[in-house]
Amino acid sequence: MKAMILAAGEGIRLKPLTLETPKVLLPVGGVPLIEHTLVWLRSHGVSEVAINLCHLGDKIRDFLGDGSRLGVSITYSFEEKLLGTAGGVKKLERFFDGTFVVVCGDILTDFDLAAMAGFHQARGSAATLAVLQVADPRQYGIVSMDRRGRVLSFVEKPPPGSEAGKLGSAGVYILGREVLDYIPGQCFADFARDVFPEIIELGVPVYGYHLKAEDYLLDIGTIERYRQANEDVKAGKVAVKRGR
């Protein structure tokens, strides 16, 4: 599979750390987050990666280059204005030639992506979302699923009291190329608010891959969670990996 890392965001909740440093270059355990993500993808057989850029994008490109140092080939997509999670993927439609992975750039994880890909294939899914139990549903896209894992509903950051449980989208998706047909071109579009609710309503098969208890995944999008990520590395809860 090919993959795309979403790295165009400004990292507003991480200011002042992101005033001069893109959030994906913030070090976690001494390793820039995006370097760890690329090594993780490579370890699961992903060798071609696209990255969308906007805020301080030149710094990301200068750090990673063509990706050869990390054993991958990188294609960059610069956005003059933010296109959203889905809009950024749609802009690179020609890059994708089959099933592909989308990873939010502020995710720190070590889970078995190959197992998720196997689940996706076995279910005949068009879109598979990594999901996990969350403490505060107001901060996540909340899903409800049937016994086989098929997603019945998806609500982004539901108002208090309206959430259907505490099973949240973790920011890693495996998508069939057909999902691109449901993303409008040349405009802002978001997977959580626009695409997933629509395709679920249309009956397109969307599944949730429930992360195991031992799987580590943390969105480092706030100062508090960024500190937690570094503490977790020190405590041995997750190992960050450098490229070669």
N, C-alpha and C positions, 0 to 999 in steps of 0.2 A: 504493500500500500504506500501511497504518498501521504503526506501530512501537511497541515497548515497550522502555524502558530499565530494567534491573534496578538499582535504587539503594538497596535497603533494608539492605544489609549494613553491619556495624559497622566493617569495615576493620581487623580485629584485627592483621594483619601489618604494618599501616602506623602503628601506635602508636609514638610519642606524637603523630604528626601528625594523627591522626583523633580525638583526645580531645575536641576542640572544633570540629572541621571535618569534615563528611562527606567521604568519600574522593572523591566525584564533584565536589566543589568545590575540591579541591586544584589549584593552578595548574600548568599545564604550558606553558612558554614564555610565562608571563604571562596565560594564558587558562584559566579554570576548565574542567576536563576535560569536564564535561557540556555546557558551552556549545559546545565544539568538536564534540562528538558530535551535538548537535542541528543545528548548521550543516551537518555532513557529511550527516546524514539529509535535511535540506531540499534540499541540492544534488542529491539523487537523487530528488526528487519527493515525499518524505514530508512531509505537512503536518499530520497528526494523530498525536500521540505520547502514550502513557500512561507514567507513571513510578510505580513502587511505592516507598513510603517507610516507614522505621521509625526507625533510628538518626539523630537530629538532623534528622529529615525536615522540620521547620518551616523550617530554614535553607535547604534546597533549594527549597522552595515560595516562600519570601520572595524568594530570589534570582531565580528564573525567572518568577514570577507566572503569568499565563495563557499565556505563550509568545509573545505578539504581537511583543515586541521582537526576537525571533529569527525571526519569520515562520512560526511554527507554533502550533497549538492544543494545549494540554497538559491531560490528564486525570490527576488524582492518585488514588492508592490507598494509604491508610494501613493498615499492618498492626500490630496490637497485639503480635503475636509473629511472628517470621519464618515465612513459608510456604514458603520454598525457591524456586528458580528457576522451577519449573513450577507450584507452588502459587500463587505470586504472579500468574502469567499466568492461571491458571484462575479466580482471584477476579474478574478483569476480563473474563470470557468474553463478556459482552454488548457490550463495546467493539469486539470484532473481528467484521467482517462479510465477511471474505475472507482471502486470503493476507496474511500480516503478517511483520514483522521483529522479532526479539528480539535485543537487544544487551546484553551484560554491561556494567555501568556503569563498570568499571575498565579498559576497553579504549580504547587510543589507536590510531586507524587512519585511513587515507585511501584504502583500496582501492575499486575500482569496484563499488559495491553493485548498480548496474543490470545489470552483466554477470552477477553472481551470480543476480539475479532471472531473467534470461533463461535461464541454465543450469537453474534450478529448473523453469521452465515447460517447457523443451524436453524434460526428462527425465520429465515427469509425476510429479514427486516430491511426497511428502507432507511431508517434512522435508529441508531441505538445510543442511548444516553447513559453514561456512568452515573449512578445514583447512590446516595448514602443517607443515613439518618442525620438530621441536623437539629441543633438546639433551638435556633430561632428561625422559623419558617419565613418571617418577614424579609429575610436577607437572601432568599433563594427562589428559584423556580421550583414549585412544588408539584409533584406528580402523584397520581393514583394509578395503580396497576392491577391487572388480574393475576391469577395464580401462575400463569406462564410468563409473566413479566411484560405483557403488552400494556402500553401506556393508554389509559382511558381518558385522562385529562392532564393539562399542563397549565398552571397559573403562575405567572411571574410575580414574585413578592406580594403574596395575597394580603389584604388587610387583616388585622387581628380579628380572630374569631371566625374567619371565612375559610381558613386553610383546611384542605382535605388531608390531614396527617402531617407528618414531619419527614417525608421522603423527598429529598431535594436533589436537583440536578447539580452534578459536580464540576461541570465545565469541560468535559471531555466527550466528544461525539464521534461515532463512526457512521459515515453517511454513504449511501449509494449515490451514484452520479445523478439519478433521476430526481433527487431532492433539489438540485439546482434549478429544475424547471419551475419550482414553486417560489423562487426568489426573484423579485422584480429587479430589473437592471437599472443602472445609472441613478440610484437613489438610496437613501438610508433604509436599512432593513435589519431587524434583529431576530435571531433564532428564537429566543425565549418569548418575545412579545408578539412576533408576527408569524414566523414560519411554523414552529412546532404546534401551536394551537390550531393553525389552519389545517395542516395536513392530518392531524389527529381527527379533526372534525370531518374531514373528507374521507376518512377510513383508510388512509395510507398506513401500512404497518410500522408502528413506532414501538420500540421496546426499551425497557430499562434494565441495565446490567448492574445488579446490586453488588457493590464492593464488599469484600469480605472484612471481617473484624480486624484482621491483621494488615489489611491494606492501608497505606498512609496516603492521605490527600488533604491538602490545606490550601485554601485561597488566601494568599498573603496580601490581599488588596487594602488592608488597613495597617496603621502603625502597630496596633496591638497584635495582629496576627503575624505581621512580619517579625516582631520580636519573638512570638511563640515559635515560629519556624526555626529561628536560630537556636532557641533553647531546646527544641526537639532534636535538632542535629547534635547538639552537645550531649543530650541524654541518650543518644543512640536509637531514637525512635525512627529515624529515617537517615539513610546514607546518601549524601550528595556526591556526585561523580564528576570529575573533570574529564575533558576530552584528552586525546593523546597529544 
